[in-house]
Each structure stands twice: as C-alpha cells, then as structure tokens.
Amino acid sequence: MHISEGILTWPVLASGAAFAIAGTGIGLKKLKTEDIPKTAILSAAFFVASLIHVPIGPSSVHLILNGIVGILLGWAAFPAIMVALSLQALFFQYGGITTLGVNTMLMALPAVLCHFFFHPLILRNNQFLSLAAGFSGGAFSVFLSGILMAAFLVFAQREFLEVSLLVIGVHIPVMIIEGIITMFCIGFLKKVQPSLMGG
C-alpha cells in the first residue's frame, strides 16, 4: 500500500510531509530509551512484512502490521514506520522519497489511532476482550490506511476514484488476516511478556 512518485500533486505531498514530520517529532519526544529495542524490532517486522506480496485479482497486496506496531508503540509508531519506509524506498523503490511523508501518514496515523482506541481494552484482564481488541486493531488499521490512501489519490486527481475503491476492496482479505495475526500476537505477548504491552 505505497503511493509511488509522480502521482500526487505538490500541495498533497507537502501536507503529508508536514504531518509526518510533526508525528515523527512527537513520537521521538515520547520514545523512552528502554523502548528503543522494541521499536527497532517492530520497525524491522513492518519492513519485512511489506516485502511479501500476495496477488489478489488485478492487484497485489501485502501484510502491513501497522496495527500491532501502533498498539505496542503509540506515537513511536511514526518514527518506526518512517525508518522502515525510508529503507524500502531506498533499497527496493517502494513508494519514493517525495512520497515518504504521505506514505508515513498512511501507515502511522492509523497505527496511533489503534493505540488510543484498542490499547486500553487490551490491558484489561478479560481475555476475550483483549483478543477482540487485538483483532479489531489489526483490521481497523488496514481499513483506515486504505481510506487514507483513497483520499490522497482522489485529492490528487478525481480520475483515481475507481482505483481508490479497488484499493480498499482488495485489502478486505488483508484486514481479516492482519486482525488474526494481531490477535495472536497480543494473546502471546500477554502470556509470555506482558511488560511489552506497556501500562
């Protein structure tokens, strides 16, 4: 779910970059020294997951994992995702340097929202509620990323409306898969390393 260079207009690119810089600044300010290893591991997981593409219909999609990144990191998801996207753009030409801000917004903003919506529910002692919140966080993050991508494309050119709807449609299976993966990750971490969930 990367937007390539040469598609978006400069005002859209500038707006995305401004919001991404602001979010990354907040994330770095809130990032604690003891959370740097966790942030690095989740950034690496995000980087690797995006490299495995699955063909679905006329397009191809990939795992994103921004839900689990956001749930575990909060605002620190912004710098974690920006680093991963920067490396993808430099090494594999996914997205691009000029679209780095917009692509960071696509992935990191839903991640942070998932943290605020679902992290408090995951911390509760109710196992069913925690797992349901984990699934919802994983699925919701992909859905919101698709909506943001569609909005950026439509703002750039109205002709991208059909493509935008296609992007959302082909990511429905990914929403379900990411929900399941996030749910199992949350359940596993709560059993073996609950301190990683934060407080």
C-alpha positions as CSV (number, residue, x, y, z in Angstrom):
1,M,0.0,0.0,0.0
2,H,2.6,2.5,-1.2
3,I,1.9,5.6,-3.3
4,S,4.6,5.9,-6.0
5,E,6.2,9.1,-7.0
6,G,4.8,11.2,-9.8
7,I,1.1,10.7,-8.9
8,L,0.3,13.2,-6.2
9,T,0.3,16.9,-6.5
10,W,2.8,19.1,-4.6
11,P,0.3,20.5,-2.2
12,V,-0.8,17.0,-1.2
13,L,2.9,15.9,-0.9
14,A,3.7,18.9,1.2
15,S,0.7,18.4,3.5
16,G,1.6,14.7,4.0
17,A,5.2,15.6,4.7
18,A,4.3,18.3,7.3
19,F,2.0,15.9,9.2
20,A,4.6,13.1,9.0
21,I,7.3,15.3,10.4
22,A,5.1,16.5,13.2
23,G,4.0,13.0,14.1
24,T,7.6,11.8,14.0
25,G,8.7,14.6,16.2
26,I,6.1,13.8,18.8
27,G,7.0,10.1,18.5
28,L,10.7,10.7,19.1
29,K,9.9,13.0,22.1
30,K,7.7,10.3,23.7
31,L,10.1,7.4,22.9
32,K,11.7,6.2,26.1
33,T,15.3,4.9,26.0
34,E,14.2,1.4,27.2
35,D,11.6,1.2,24.4
36,I,14.2,1.6,21.6
37,P,14.9,-2.1,21.1
38,K,11.1,-2.9,21.0
39,T,10.7,0.0,18.5
40,A,13.5,-1.3,16.3
41,I,12.1,-4.9,16.3
42,L,8.7,-3.7,15.3
43,S,10.1,-1.4,12.6
44,A,12.0,-4.4,11.2
45,A,8.9,-6.5,11.3
46,F,7.0,-3.8,9.4
47,F,9.8,-3.6,6.9
48,V,9.8,-7.4,6.2
49,A,6.1,-7.9,6.1
50,S,5.7,-5.3,3.4
51,L,8.1,-7.1,1.1
52,I,6.0,-10.3,0.8
53,H,3.4,-9.5,-1.9
54,V,0.3,-11.7,-2.5
55,P,-1.6,-11.5,-5.8
56,I,-5.3,-10.8,-5.4
57,G,-7.3,-10.2,-8.5
58,P,-5.9,-7.4,-10.7
59,S,-3.6,-6.1,-7.9
60,S,-1.3,-7.4,-5.3
61,V,-1.3,-6.7,-1.6
62,H,0.9,-7.4,1.3
63,L,0.8,-7.5,5.1
64,I,1.3,-4.2,6.8
65,L,1.3,-4.9,10.5
66,N,0.8,-1.2,11.4
67,G,-2.0,-2.3,13.8
68,I,0.4,-4.2,16.1
69,V,3.1,-1.5,15.7
70,G,0.7,1.1,16.8
71,I,-0.9,-0.8,19.7
72,L,2.6,-1.6,21.2
73,L,4.3,1.8,20.4
74,G,1.7,4.5,20.4
75,W,3.2,7.7,19.0
76,A,6.6,6.0,18.5
77,A,4.9,4.2,15.5
78,F,5.7,7.3,13.5
79,P,9.5,7.2,13.6
80,A,9.4,3.3,13.4
81,I,7.3,3.3,10.3
82,M,9.2,6.3,8.7
83,V,12.5,4.5,9.1
84,A,11.1,1.3,7.5
85,L,9.5,3.2,4.6
86,S,12.7,5.1,4.0
87,L,14.7,1.9,3.7
88,Q,12.1,0.4,1.4
89,A,12.2,3.4,-0.8
90,L,16.0,3.5,-1.0
91,F,16.6,-0.3,-1.4
92,F,13.6,-1.5,-3.3
93,Q,12.0,1.6,-4.8
94,Y,8.7,1.0,-2.9
95,G,7.0,4.4,-2.8
96,G,9.6,7.1,-3.1
97,I,11.4,9.9,-1.3
98,T,9.0,12.6,-2.3
99,T,6.0,10.5,-1.2
100,L,7.7,9.4,2.1
101,G,5.7,11.8,4.1
102,V,2.3,10.8,2.6
103,N,3.2,7.1,2.9
104,T,4.2,7.5,6.5
105,M,0.9,9.2,7.2
106,L,-1.0,6.4,5.5
107,M,0.6,3.8,7.8
108,A,1.4,5.6,11.0
109,L,-1.7,7.7,11.7
110,P,-4.0,4.6,11.7
111,A,-1.4,2.9,14.0
112,V,-1.5,5.7,16.5
113,L,-5.3,5.8,16.4
114,C,-5.4,2.0,17.1
115,H,-3.2,2.6,20.1
116,F,-5.7,5.1,21.6
117,F,-8.8,3.0,20.7
118,F,-7.7,-0.5,21.5
119,H,-4.6,-0.5,23.8
120,P,-6.7,0.3,27.0
121,L,-9.0,-2.6,26.1
122,I,-6.1,-5.0,25.6
123,L,-4.6,-4.2,29.0
124,R,-7.7,-5.4,30.8
125,N,-7.8,-8.8,32.5
126,N,-10.7,-10.0,30.3
127,Q,-9.0,-12.4,27.8
128,F,-11.9,-12.3,25.3
129,L,-12.0,-8.5,25.3
130,S,-8.2,-8.3,24.8
131,L,-8.2,-10.7,21.9
132,A,-11.2,-9.0,20.3
133,A,-9.5,-5.6,20.7
134,G,-6.3,-7.1,19.1
135,F,-8.3,-8.4,16.1
136,S,-10.1,-5.1,15.8
137,G,-6.9,-3.1,15.9
138,G,-5.2,-5.2,13.2
139,A,-8.2,-5.0,10.9
140,F,-9.1,-1.3,11.6
141,S,-5.5,-0.1,10.9
142,V,-5.6,-1.6,7.4
143,F,-9.0,-0.3,6.7
144,L,-8.1,3.2,7.8
145,S,-4.9,3.1,5.8
146,G,-6.9,2.1,2.7
147,I,-9.3,5.0,3.3
148,L,-6.4,7.5,3.7
149,M,-4.8,6.2,0.5
150,A,-8.0,6.6,-1.4
151,A,-8.4,10.1,-0.1
152,F,-4.9,11.1,-1.1
153,L,-5.4,9.7,-4.6
154,V,-8.8,11.4,-5.0
155,F,-7.4,14.7,-3.8
156,A,-4.6,14.4,-6.4
157,Q,-7.0,13.6,-9.3
158,R,-10.7,12.8,-9.4
159,E,-9.9,10.1,-12.0
160,F,-8.4,8.0,-9.3
161,L,-11.8,7.4,-7.6
162,E,-12.2,3.9,-9.2
163,V,-8.7,2.9,-8.4
164,S,-9.2,4.1,-4.8
165,L,-12.3,1.9,-4.4
166,L,-10.3,-1.0,-5.8
167,V,-7.5,-0.4,-3.3
168,I,-10.0,-0.7,-0.4
169,G,-11.7,-3.7,-1.9
170,V,-8.6,-5.8,-2.4
171,H,-7.4,-5.1,1.1
172,I,-10.5,-6.7,2.7
173,P,-8.8,-10.1,3.0
174,V,-5.7,-8.4,4.4
175,M,-7.8,-6.7,7.1
176,I,-9.0,-10.2,8.2
177,I,-5.5,-11.7,8.1
178,E,-4.0,-8.8,9.9
179,G,-6.7,-8.9,12.6
180,I,-6.0,-12.6,13.2
181,I,-2.2,-12.1,13.3
182,T,-2.5,-9.1,15.7
183,M,-4.9,-11.1,17.9
184,F,-2.5,-14.0,18.2
185,C,0.5,-11.7,18.8
186,I,-1.4,-9.8,21.6
187,G,-2.5,-13.1,23.2
188,F,1.0,-14.5,23.1
189,L,2.7,-11.3,24.5
190,K,0.2,-11.1,27.3
191,K,1.1,-14.6,28.4
192,V,4.9,-14.6,28.0
193,Q,6.0,-10.9,28.2
194,P,3.2,-8.7,29.4
195,S,5.6,-5.9,30.2
196,L,5.9,-5.3,26.4
197,M,2.3,-4.2,26.4
198,G,3.1,-1.1,28.4
199,G,0.8,0.3,31.1
